[in-house]
Amino acid sequence: MKNDSIEKRVILLAQYIIDSKDTVRGAAKKYGVSKSTVHKDVSERLKEISPSLYDEVRKVLDENKAERHIRGGMATKLKYKKLNALF
């Protein structure tokens, strides 16, 4: 029974990441689990449960990884823009 619920969570997280193009951190926040759990689910467990779904998730995660330096730069830019607006 426990394994069944884990498999359901793994597939649910995978579908969410594919559909929303969200990050591991975003998926963890949405479903109330840790980033480590999401990462383990979609990078290890999913590979055994559904290799085709794993490939789709991997593409999204690789894309997110390639773009994260851009998102980080934008977040920093926005932070300082807001700080400057206060003064």
BELCORSUL-V558329 format. One record per residue. PSI is psi in degrees with one decimal (NA if undefined). D_FIRST is the distance of its C-alpha to the first C-alpha in Angstrom with 2 decimals. Layout:
# BELCORSUL-V558329
[[PSI & D_FIRST] [PSI & D_FIRST]]
This chain:
# BELCORSUL-V558329
[[-43.4 & 0.00] [-42.7 & 3.81] [-33.7 & 5.47] [-42.9 & 5.08] [-33.8 & 6.57] [-43.7 & 8.86] [-40.7 & 10.01] [-42.9 & 10.82] [-42.4 & 12.68] [-47.0 & 14.45] [-40.0 & 15.69] [-47.3 & 16.66] [-42.0 & 18.61] [-46.9 & 20.19] [-40.2 & 21.37] [-46.4 & 22.74] [-41.3 & 24.65] [-47.2 & 26.06] [-40.1 & 27.10] [-13.1 & 28.56] [26.2 & 29.79] [166.8 & 28.68] [170.6 & 28.40] [-42.7 & 25.54] [-42.9 & 27.06] [-41.9 & 27.20] [-40.4 & 23.60] [-43.8 & 22.58] [-43.5 & 24.87] [-40.7 & 23.75] [1.8 & 20.01] [34.4 & 20.65] [170.1 & 19.27] [158.7 & 21.53] [-37.1 & 23.51] [-40.2 & 22.20] [-46.9 & 18.58] [-45.8 & 19.79] [-46.1 & 21.99] [-41.4 & 19.48] [-49.5 & 17.06] [-14.9 & 19.94] [-22.4 & 22.00] [-58.8 & 19.76] [-40.6 & 16.20] [-34.4 & 17.59] [-36.2 & 20.14] [-33.3 & 17.71] [-47.7 & 15.61] [92.3 & 18.78] [-35.6 & 22.17] [-39.9 & 24.15] [-37.7 & 22.34] [-44.2 & 22.75] [-40.4 & 26.46] [-44.2 & 26.86] [-40.7 & 25.27] [-40.5 & 27.40] [-45.1 & 30.49] [-45.2 & 29.88] [-37.2 & 29.21] [-39.7 & 32.28] [-44.8 & 34.33] [-40.7 & 33.29] [-39.0 & 34.19] [-28.1 & 37.53] [-5.0 & 38.31] [-30.8 & 37.26] [-30.6 & 40.76] [-45.6 & 42.15] [-38.7 & 39.77] [-41.8 & 40.64] [-39.3 & 44.31] [-39.6 & 44.05] [-41.6 & 42.29] [-42.5 & 45.07] [-45.1 & 47.72] [-39.2 & 46.36] [-48.6 & 46.18] [-29.0 & 49.84] [-42.1 & 50.91] [-40.4 & 49.53] [-42.3 & 51.18] [-31.0 & 54.49] [-24.9 & 54.35] [-23.8 & 54.37] [NA & 57.67]]
